[in-house]
């Protein structure tokens, strides 16, 4: 599953500066929240003939942390000079 859009939440969860389980400071951790939610939805939708074209996700626990009414999917896109998959 891949997100092609998002609404109301930040598509990237920047965890830089937070602590991990062992108390070490995170230096580069950024989570593509919208893609993780899309992947979870993909498990429910199925990959064959299950016939579920849409999944609605409710109750996402980190919603208050990631609430962003001005967000858009463009923040997920890697700048061309840093994107190793784009030609």
URVENGI-V302051 format. One record per residue. N is the residue number from 1. RES is the residue in one letter. SS is DSSP state (a for helix, b for strand, c for the rest). PSI is psi as a letter, one per 40 degrees, with the letter a starting at -180 (NA if undefined). OMEGA is omega in degrees with one decimal (NA if undefined). Layout:
N,RES,SS,PSI,OMEGA
N,RES,SS,PSI,OMEGA
This chain:
1,X,c,i,178.1
2,X,c,h,177.6
3,X,c,h,174.4
4,X,c,e,177.9
5,X,c,i,176.4
6,X,c,i,-179.6
7,X,c,h,173.9
8,X,c,e,176.9
9,X,b,i,175.5
10,X,c,h,-179.5
11,X,c,e,178.8
12,X,b,h,176.5
13,X,b,h,-177.9
14,X,b,h,-176.3
15,X,c,e,-179.0
16,X,c,h,179.9
17,X,c,e,176.9
18,X,c,i,-179.8
19,X,b,i,173.9
20,X,c,a,-177.8
21,X,c,d,-176.7
22,X,c,e,176.8
23,X,c,e,179.0
24,X,c,i,-179.3
25,X,b,h,176.8
26,X,c,h,-175.9
27,X,c,d,-175.4
28,X,c,e,-170.8
29,X,c,h,172.4
30,X,b,h,-175.9
31,X,b,h,175.8
32,X,b,g,-174.2
33,X,a,d,-177.4
34,X,a,d,177.9
35,X,a,d,176.9
36,X,a,d,176.9
37,X,a,d,177.7
38,X,a,d,178.2
39,X,a,d,177.6
40,X,a,d,178.4
41,X,a,d,179.3
42,X,a,d,177.3
43,X,a,d,-179.7
44,X,a,d,-178.5
45,X,a,d,-177.9
46,X,c,i,-177.0
47,X,c,e,-176.0
48,X,c,b,-173.1
49,X,c,f,-178.8
50,X,c,d,173.0
51,X,c,f,175.8
52,X,c,g,-175.2
53,X,c,e,-175.8
54,X,c,i,174.3
55,X,c,h,176.3
56,X,c,h,-179.5
57,X,c,h,178.2
58,X,c,i,174.6
59,X,c,f,177.9
60,X,c,h,-171.0
61,X,c,d,-175.8
62,X,c,e,-174.5
63,X,a,d,-178.9
64,X,a,d,178.6
65,X,a,d,-173.0
66,X,a,e,-178.2
67,X,b,h,-179.5
68,X,c,h,-176.6
69,X,c,e,-179.3
70,X,c,e,-176.5
71,X,c,i,172.8
72,X,c,i,-173.9
73,X,a,e,-178.1
74,X,a,d,-179.9
75,X,a,e,177.5
76,X,a,d,-176.2
77,X,c,h,179.9
78,X,c,h,174.2
79,X,c,i,-173.0
80,X,a,d,-177.2
81,X,a,e,178.9
82,X,a,e,-175.7
83,X,c,h,-177.5
84,X,c,e,-177.3
85,X,c,e,-178.7
86,X,c,i,177.8
87,X,c,NA,NA
